[in-house]
Amino acid sequence: MEESETSDREANQRRRGRPTSSKRGSKLSEREIEELNNSTNTDGTTNRTDNNAIDDGIILDEWQKDALAHDGNLLLCTGRQVGKTFIMSRKASEYMINHKNAHIIVCSLTEDQAQLMIIMVLDYLEKHYKRWIAKPYSKNVTKNKVVLVNGSQILARPVGNTGDAVRGFTGDVLILDEASRFNEFIFTASKPTLLTTGGQIWMCSTPFGKQGYFYEAFTNKNDRFKVIHTNSWDVINKREISEKWTQRKKDEAIKFLEEERKDMSELQFAQEYLGKFVDDLQQFFPDDLIKRCCDVKRRDIIPEGKDYYLGLDIARMGKDETSFEILERRDKNDLVQRENITTKKTLTTETFNTILTMHKAWKFRKIGIDAGSGSLGVGLLDFLIKEANIRNHIEALNNRSRALNRSGDRKANLLKEDMYEIMRMMMERGYLHLLDDDNLMLSLKSVQFEFLTSPGKKSQMRIFGNYTHIAEGLVRAAFLANQKKLNTKIYWC
């Protein structure tokens, strides 16, 4: 009787397209996978892929359809916020469904970036292929992986500055997210994961100057990749109106791009939104310099009686991250980073309380904050200068006057570019040692510069980047920690 009930139950599960093994999450047979693929979901849809369908209220762009349809090495070079990560995650999901025991490896510079694609893959699978996700969830679905009942899986690996985290793995597909920011060590370490499988490389990124493997692959001299190149302006203007992409959102996006074009230099806008490889934009901190300086391990305790300096970069609510960077000055030629803390979506009052708590623990000599006109630091500064135990430690580093000669009768304003140049000099001379931290290294790498020229005026350096919040905090801490030495060693000698 029990055997009959078990047999009936398994037959019923097959009709519903569910696994029949008593061990939940085990691989299915070929027949069971075929039945599952042809089954009907609870919403009446089937598990068959239609690249032209409306997906979650979004009508796919033509370039997205091309990316989904291509079978082979793929390179997406685009402007910002066009949906490249979305389409890569959908392509990865469909690949796992259609290829038994497939292994996909996602490589990004930081853990947060690597996990983002896993989150998007899981979201797509839960909406369209929920019964394919292996059970139990606690074992087969994590921040870093998703496993399906047909044995396929996707794994996220943050590769940092060297790519060592991906060594030893084997994959059928290697996804390189924001690949233009990768240094050569990462490509050297990651590509051999495909050697024994004849696998595929999928890369996507916004350009980052005419340098590195991503740029070489984009030129496609050996015809290795299918290259799809699009830009934010065309995507925003040509994308079909749908449930998720309404006319109101389209109008707001166009307005935003027009405002960005006015705020940015021509070269910066060309790189970030038009997806162009620009010759005159350069990386401010070279890769070898970053690697040489980021050699400090975090401490679990805070040694007392040391000279600590805090540099802050305050983020807008819901935008970027607020950065707290702490340096210890051991002597005039020896600065060491002791902590790097970032927070997301924090109110000014929360940031204020965090500073007070940190000051109580670290007893900072100085705290550097950007309190220029229009910056978020202005409001925070008003709070801080009312606190008796911290007001004398606060330094507003906007437009600060500095001496240009020994007598001090010639002065100029301290600009952000000055602080960046000071910190780079300190790194080059071995005065500054920073934490071995993937997010920190990515922030330094993201800093770019260009020279702006106007008729009859001196050319001016302009520094910018799309992930510079940690670097911004660091340059303020470094300036304060090395302030006395700078007056005699840098500005005149």
C-alpha positions as CSV (number, residue, x, y, z in Angstrom):
1,M,0.0,0.0,0.0
2,E,2.8,2.4,0.9
3,E,4.7,1.6,-2.3
4,S,1.5,2.2,-4.3
5,E,1.0,5.6,-2.6
6,T,4.6,6.5,-3.3
7,S,4.3,5.6,-6.9
8,D,1.1,7.6,-7.3
9,R,2.6,10.6,-5.6
10,E,5.7,10.5,-7.9
11,A,3.5,10.1,-11.0
12,N,1.6,13.2,-9.9
13,Q,4.8,15.1,-9.3
14,R,6.0,14.2,-12.8
15,R,2.7,15.6,-14.3
16,R,3.4,18.8,-12.3
17,G,6.9,19.0,-13.6
18,R,8.5,18.6,-10.1
19,P,11.5,16.4,-9.0
20,T,10.5,12.9,-7.9
21,S,13.6,11.8,-6.0
22,S,13.2,11.4,-2.3
23,K,16.4,13.5,-1.9
24,R,15.2,17.0,-2.6
25,G,17.5,18.9,-4.9
26,S,19.1,15.9,-6.6
27,K,19.7,16.0,-10.3
28,L,16.8,14.9,-12.6
29,S,16.8,12.4,-15.4
30,E,16.7,13.5,-19.0
31,R,13.0,12.6,-19.2
32,E,12.2,14.6,-16.1
33,I,14.1,17.6,-17.3
34,E,12.2,17.4,-20.6
35,E,8.9,17.2,-18.8
36,L,9.9,20.1,-16.6
37,N,10.9,22.2,-19.6
38,N,7.5,21.6,-21.3
39,S,5.5,22.1,-18.2
40,T,3.1,24.9,-17.6
41,N,3.8,27.4,-14.8
42,T,1.2,28.6,-12.3
43,D,0.6,31.8,-14.3
44,G,-0.2,29.8,-17.5
45,T,3.2,30.4,-19.2
46,T,5.6,27.8,-20.3
47,N,9.3,27.4,-19.7
48,R,10.3,28.0,-23.2
49,T,12.4,31.1,-24.1
50,D,11.1,33.8,-26.4
51,N,13.7,36.5,-26.9
52,N,11.2,38.9,-28.3
53,A,8.8,38.7,-25.4
54,I,8.1,41.4,-22.9
55,D,10.2,40.5,-19.9
56,D,8.9,41.8,-16.5
57,G,7.2,44.7,-18.1
58,I,10.2,45.6,-20.3
59,I,10.4,45.3,-24.0
60,L,13.9,44.2,-24.9
61,D,16.0,46.5,-27.1
62,E,17.3,45.1,-30.4
63,W,20.9,45.0,-29.1
64,Q,19.7,43.0,-26.1
65,K,17.9,40.5,-28.3
66,D,21.2,40.1,-30.3
67,A,23.1,39.5,-27.1
68,L,20.6,36.8,-26.0
69,A,20.6,35.1,-29.4
70,H,24.4,34.9,-29.8
71,D,26.1,31.6,-29.0
72,G,29.8,32.2,-28.5
73,N,32.2,34.8,-27.2
74,L,30.4,38.1,-26.5
75,L,31.5,41.6,-25.7
76,L,29.1,44.4,-24.7
77,C,30.5,47.9,-24.8
78,T,27.9,50.4,-23.6
79,G,27.2,53.6,-21.9
80,R,26.0,53.7,-18.3
81,Q,22.7,52.3,-17.1
82,V,21.5,50.7,-20.3
83,G,20.7,47.3,-18.9
84,K,23.8,45.3,-19.7
85,T,23.9,43.5,-16.3
86,F,20.2,42.7,-16.7
87,I,20.7,41.1,-20.1
88,M,23.8,39.2,-19.0
89,S,21.9,37.8,-16.0
90,R,19.0,36.7,-18.2
91,K,21.4,35.2,-20.8
92,A,23.2,33.3,-18.0
93,S,19.8,32.0,-16.7
94,E,18.7,30.7,-20.0
95,Y,22.1,29.1,-20.6
96,M,21.8,27.1,-17.4
97,I,18.3,26.0,-18.3
98,N,19.3,24.8,-21.8
99,H,22.7,23.2,-20.9
100,K,22.8,20.4,-18.4
101,N,25.6,20.5,-15.8
102,A,26.8,23.9,-17.1
103,H,29.1,25.9,-14.8
104,I,29.1,29.7,-15.2
105,I,31.7,31.8,-13.3
106,V,31.0,35.5,-12.8
107,C,34.1,37.7,-12.1
108,S,33.9,41.2,-10.7
109,L,36.4,43.4,-9.0
110,T,34.4,43.5,-5.7
111,E,32.2,41.1,-3.8
112,D,29.2,43.5,-4.0
113,Q,29.5,43.7,-7.8
114,A,29.9,39.9,-8.2
115,Q,26.8,39.2,-6.0
116,L,24.7,41.7,-7.9
117,M,24.5,39.4,-11.0
118,I,23.7,36.4,-8.8
119,I,20.8,38.4,-7.3
120,M,19.5,39.3,-10.8
121,V,19.9,35.7,-12.0
122,L,17.9,34.4,-9.0
123,D,15.2,37.0,-9.5
124,Y,14.8,36.0,-13.1
125,L,14.8,32.3,-12.3
126,E,12.2,32.7,-9.5
127,K,9.9,34.5,-11.8
128,H,10.2,32.2,-14.8
129,Y,11.9,28.9,-13.8
130,K,11.2,28.6,-10.1
131,R,10.8,24.8,-10.1
132,W,14.2,24.5,-11.7
133,I,16.0,25.9,-8.6
134,A,17.4,23.0,-6.5
135,K,16.3,22.4,-3.0
136,P,17.1,23.0,-0.2
137,Y,17.5,26.7,-0.8
138,S,19.9,27.1,2.2
139,K,22.4,24.9,0.4
140,N,21.9,25.7,-3.3
141,V,21.0,29.4,-3.2
142,T,23.4,31.8,-1.6
143,K,24.8,35.3,-2.3
144,N,27.5,33.7,-4.3
145,K,25.8,30.8,-6.2
146,V,22.6,29.3,-7.6
147,V,22.2,25.6,-8.4
148,L,19.5,24.1,-10.6
149,V,18.0,20.6,-10.6
150,N,19.7,19.8,-13.9
151,G,23.1,20.2,-12.3
152,S,23.9,23.7,-13.8
153,Q,25.1,26.4,-11.5
154,I,26.4,30.0,-11.5
155,L,29.1,31.1,-9.1
156,A,30.3,34.6,-8.3
157,R,33.9,35.3,-7.6
158,P,35.3,38.8,-6.5
159,V,38.7,38.8,-8.2
160,G,40.2,41.9,-6.6
161,N,43.5,43.2,-8.0
162,T,45.1,39.9,-8.9
163,G,42.4,37.4,-10.0
164,D,43.7,34.7,-7.7
165,A,40.2,34.0,-6.3
166,V,39.2,32.4,-9.6
167,R,42.3,30.1,-10.0
168,G,41.5,26.4,-9.7
169,F,37.9,26.7,-11.1
170,T,36.6,25.3,-14.3
171,G,33.7,26.8,-16.2
172,D,31.7,26.6,-19.4
173,V,31.0,30.3,-19.4
174,L,33.2,33.1,-17.9
175,I,31.4,36.4,-17.3
176,L,33.7,39.4,-16.8
177,D,31.6,42.3,-15.4
178,E,33.0,45.9,-15.8
179,A,35.9,44.3,-17.5
180,S,37.5,47.6,-18.6
181,R,38.6,48.1,-15.0
182,F,40.4,44.8,-14.8
183,N,44.2,44.7,-14.9
184,E,46.1,42.1,-16.9
185,F,46.6,39.8,-13.9
186,I,42.9,39.1,-13.7
187,F,42.6,38.1,-17.4
188,T,45.7,35.9,-17.0
189,A,44.2,34.2,-14.0
190,S,40.5,33.9,-15.2
191,K,40.6,32.8,-18.9
192,P,42.3,29.4,-18.3
193,T,39.1,28.3,-16.5
194,L,37.7,27.6,-20.0
195,L,40.7,25.6,-21.3
196,T,39.3,22.1,-20.9
197,T,35.7,23.0,-21.7
198,G,36.0,25.0,-24.9
199,G,33.9,27.6,-23.0
200,Q,32.7,31.1,-23.8
201,I,33.8,34.5,-22.6
202,W,31.1,37.1,-22.0
203,M,32.4,40.6,-21.2
204,C,30.5,43.8,-20.5
205,S,31.6,47.2,-19.5
206,T,31.6,50.9,-20.0
207,P,35.0,52.0,-21.5
208,F,37.9,53.1,-19.4
209,G,40.4,54.6,-21.8
210,K,42.2,53.0,-24.7
211,Q,44.0,50.4,-22.5
212,G,43.9,46.8,-21.4
213,Y,42.4,43.6,-22.7
214,F,38.9,44.9,-22.8
215,Y,39.9,47.6,-25.3
216,E,42.0,45.1,-27.3
217,A,39.1,42.7,-27.4
218,F,36.8,45.5,-28.5
219,T,39.0,46.2,-31.6
220,N,38.5,42.5,-32.4
221,K,41.5,42.1,-34.6
222,N,41.4,38.3,-34.4
223,D,37.6,38.2,-34.8
224,R,37.3,36.3,-31.5
225,F,34.2,38.2,-30.1
226,K,30.8,39.3,-31.3
227,V,31.0,42.9,-30.3
228,I,27.8,44.9,-29.5
229,H,28.3,48.6,-29.0
230,T,25.6,50.9,-27.9
231,N,25.3,54.1,-25.9
232,S,23.0,55.6,-23.2
233,W,21.7,58.4,-25.4
234,D,20.5,56.0,-28.2
235,V,19.0,53.5,-25.7
236,I,17.1,56.1,-23.7
237,N,15.7,57.7,-26.9
238,K,14.9,54.5,-28.9
239,R,13.6,52.1,-26.1
240,E,10.0,51.3,-26.6
241,I,7.5,52.5,-24.1
242,S,6.3,49.7,-21.8
243,E,4.9,49.1,-18.4
244,K,8.2,49.6,-16.8
245,W,9.6,52.2,-19.3
246,T,6.9,54.8,-19.2
247,Q,6.9,58.1,-21.2
248,R,7.5,59.9,-17.9
249,K,10.6,57.9,-17.1
250,K,11.9,58.4,-20.6
251,D,11.4,62.2,-20.4
252,E,13.1,62.3,-17.0
253,A,16.1,60.2,-18.3
254,I,16.5,62.5,-21.4
255,K,16.5,65.6,-19.1
256,F,19.1,63.9,-16.8
257,L,21.4,63.2,-19.7
258,E,21.1,66.7,-21.0
259,E,22.1,68.0,-17.5
260,E,25.0,65.5,-17.3
261,R,26.2,66.8,-20.7
262,K,26.4,70.3,-19.3
263,D,28.0,69.2,-16.0
264,M,30.7,67.0,-17.6
265,S,33.5,67.7,-19.9
266,E,33.0,66.5,-23.5
267,L,35.5,63.7,-23.0
268,Q,34.0,62.5,-19.8
269,F,30.5,62.4,-21.2
270,A,31.7,60.6,-24.3
271,Q,33.2,57.8,-22.1
272,E,30.5,57.4,-19.5
273,Y,27.3,57.8,-21.6
274,L,28.4,57.5,-25.2
275,G,30.5,54.4,-24.6
276,K,33.5,55.7,-26.4
277,F,37.2,54.8,-25.8
278,V,38.8,58.2,-25.2
279,D,42.5,58.8,-25.6
280,D,42.9,61.9,-23.5
281,L,41.4,60.4,-20.3
282,Q,43.9,58.7,-18.1
283,Q,44.0,56.7,-14.9
284,F,45.3,58.8,-12.1
285,F,46.7,56.0,-9.9
286,P,48.6,53.4,-12.0
287,D,47.8,49.7,-11.3
288,D,51.4,48.9,-10.2
289,L,51.3,51.9,-7.8
290,I,48.0,50.7,-6.3
291,K,49.3,47.1,-5.9
292,R,52.6,48.3,-4.3
293,C,50.9,50.5,-1.7
294,C,47.9,48.4,-0.7
295,D,49.8,46.0,1.5
296,V,48.3,46.6,5.0
297,K,46.2,44.1,6.9
298,R,43.4,45.2,9.2
299,R,43.8,45.1,13.0
300,D,41.1,43.9,15.3
301,I,42.1,46.3,18.1
302,I,42.8,50.0,18.2
303,P,46.2,50.8,19.7
304,E,45.9,53.8,22.1
305,G,48.2,56.8,22.1
306,K,48.6,57.0,18.3
307,D,48.1,59.9,15.9
308,Y,44.9,59.2,13.9
309,Y,43.3,61.2,11.1
310,L,39.9,60.8,9.6
311,G,38.9,61.7,6.0
312,L,35.2,61.8,5.0
313,D,33.3,61.7,1.8
314,I,29.6,62.3,2.4
315,A,27.1,60.7,0.0
316,R,23.7,61.8,-0.9
317,M,20.8,59.8,0.4
318,G,20.3,56.7,-1.9
319,K,23.4,57.6,-3.9
320,D,26.9,56.1,-3.7
321,E,28.4,55.5,-0.2
322,T,29.6,57.6,2.6
323,S,33.3,56.9,3.2
324,F,35.3,57.0,6.5
325,E,39.1,56.6,6.0
326,I,41.4,56.5,9.0
327,L,45.2,57.0,8.8
328,E,47.8,56.6,11.5
329,R,50.8,58.9,11.3
330,R,53.8,57.0,12.7
331,D,56.4,59.7,11.7
332,K,56.8,62.4,9.0
333,N,57.5,59.8,6.3
334,D,55.3,57.0,7.4
335,L,51.5,57.0,7.2
336,V,49.5,53.8,7.5
337,Q,45.8,53.2,6.9
338,R,44.1,51.5,9.8
339,E,40.4,51.4,8.7
340,N,38.1,51.9,5.8
341,I,34.4,52.0,6.5
342,T,31.5,52.7,4.1
343,T,27.8,53.2,4.7
344,K,24.8,53.3,2.3
345,K,21.7,55.4,2.5
346,T,22.4,57.1,5.7
347,L,20.9,60.3,7.0
348,T,23.0,63.3,8.0
349,T,22.1,62.7,11.6
350,E,23.3,59.1,11.4
351,T,26.6,60.2,9.9
352,F,27.0,62.7,12.6
353,N,26.5,60.1,15.3
354,T,28.9,57.7,13.6
355,I,31.6,60.5,13.6
356,L,31.1,61.1,17.3
357,T,31.3,57.4,18.1
358,M,34.4,56.9,16.0
359,H,36.1,60.0,17.6
360,K,35.4,58.6,21.0
361,A,37.2,55.3,20.1
362,W,40.0,56.7,17.9
363,K,40.6,60.2,19.4
364,F,41.4,61.8,16.0
365,R,43.9,64.6,15.8
366,K,42.0,66.0,12.8
367,I,38.9,65.2,10.8
368,G,38.8,66.3,7.2
369,I,35.4,67.1,5.5
370,D,34.4,68.6,2.3
371,A,32.2,71.6,3.3
372,G,32.2,73.5,0.1
373,S,29.2,75.4,-1.3
374,G,26.5,73.0,-2.3
375,S,28.1,70.0,-0.7
376,L,26.4,67.8,1.9
377,G,29.3,68.5,4.3
378,V,28.0,72.0,5.0
379,G,25.0,70.8,7.0
380,L,27.1,68.2,8.8
381,L,29.8,70.8,9.7
382,D,27.1,72.9,11.4
383,F,26.3,70.0,13.7
384,L,29.9,69.1,14.4
385,I,31.1,72.6,15.4
386,K,28.5,72.8,18.1
387,E,30.0,69.8,19.8
388,A,32.6,71.0,22.3
389,N,34.6,67.8,22.4
390,I,35.1,67.6,18.6
391,R,34.9,71.2,17.1
392,N,38.6,71.8,17.4
393,H,39.4,68.7,15.4
394,I,37.3,69.5,12.4
395,E,38.9,70.8,9.2
396,A,36.8,72.0,6.3
397,L,39.0,71.3,3.3
398,N,37.2,73.3,0.6
399,N,39.1,76.3,-0.9
400,R,41.6,76.3,1.9
401,S,44.5,78.8,1.5
402,R,48.0,77.4,1.4
403,A,51.4,79.0,1.3
404,L,53.4,79.0,-1.9
405,N,56.7,80.3,-0.4
406,R,58.6,80.4,2.9
407,S,57.3,83.8,4.0
408,G,53.7,82.8,3.4
409,D,53.0,86.1,1.5
410,R,51.9,84.2,-1.6
411,K,48.9,82.0,-1.2
412,A,46.5,80.0,-3.4
413,N,43.3,78.0,-2.8
414,L,43.7,74.3,-2.1
415,L,41.8,72.4,-4.7
416,K,40.8,68.8,-4.9
417,E,43.3,68.2,-7.6
418,D,46.1,69.4,-5.3
419,M,45.2,66.9,-2.6
420,Y,45.1,64.1,-5.1
421,E,48.6,65.0,-6.4
422,I,49.9,65.2,-2.8
423,M,48.6,61.7,-2.1
424,R,50.0,60.2,-5.3
425,M,53.4,61.7,-4.5
426,M,53.2,60.1,-1.0
427,M,52.4,56.8,-2.5
428,E,55.2,57.0,-5.1
429,R,57.8,57.8,-2.4
430,G,56.6,55.0,-0.1
431,Y,55.3,57.4,2.6
432,L,51.8,56.0,2.5
433,H,50.6,52.4,3.0
434,L,47.0,51.5,2.4
435,L,44.7,48.6,3.3
436,D,44.7,45.5,1.1
437,D,41.0,45.9,0.3
438,D,39.3,45.2,-3.0
439,N,36.8,48.1,-2.8
440,L,39.5,50.5,-1.9
441,M,41.7,49.4,-4.8
442,L,38.7,49.7,-7.2
443,S,38.1,53.2,-5.9
444,L,41.7,54.3,-6.6
445,K,41.6,52.6,-10.0
446,S,38.4,54.4,-10.9
447,V,40.0,57.9,-10.5
448,Q,40.7,59.5,-13.9
449,F,42.0,62.9,-15.1
450,E,42.0,65.1,-18.1
451,F,43.4,68.5,-18.9
452,L,40.9,71.3,-19.8
453,T,42.1,74.2,-22.0
454,S,40.6,77.6,-22.7
455,P,41.9,80.3,-25.1
456,G,44.3,82.6,-23.3
457,K,44.3,80.5,-20.0
458,K,46.5,77.9,-18.5
459,S,45.3,74.3,-18.9
460,Q,43.8,72.8,-15.8
461,M,43.7,69.3,-14.5
462,R,40.2,67.9,-13.8
463,I,39.8,64.7,-11.7
464,F,36.7,62.6,-11.7
465,G,35.4,59.0,-11.5
466,N,32.3,56.9,-10.9
467,Y,33.5,55.1,-7.7
468,T,35.8,57.6,-6.0
469,H,34.1,57.9,-2.6
470,I,36.9,56.0,-0.8
471,A,39.6,57.8,-2.7
472,E,37.9,61.1,-1.8
473,G,38.1,60.3,1.9
474,L,41.7,59.1,1.7
475,V,43.0,62.3,0.1
476,R,41.5,64.3,2.9
477,A,43.0,62.1,5.6
478,A,46.4,62.0,3.9
479,F,46.5,65.8,3.5
480,L,45.7,66.3,7.2
481,A,48.1,63.6,8.4
482,N,51.0,65.0,6.3
483,Q,50.2,68.7,6.5
484,K,53.3,70.1,8.3
485,K,55.7,68.2,6.0
486,L,53.9,69.4,2.9
487,N,54.7,73.1,3.6
488,T,58.4,72.4,3.5
489,K,58.7,69.4,1.1
490,I,56.2,69.9,-1.6
491,Y,55.0,73.4,-2.2
492,W,58.6,74.8,-2.2
493,C,62.0,73.1,-1.9
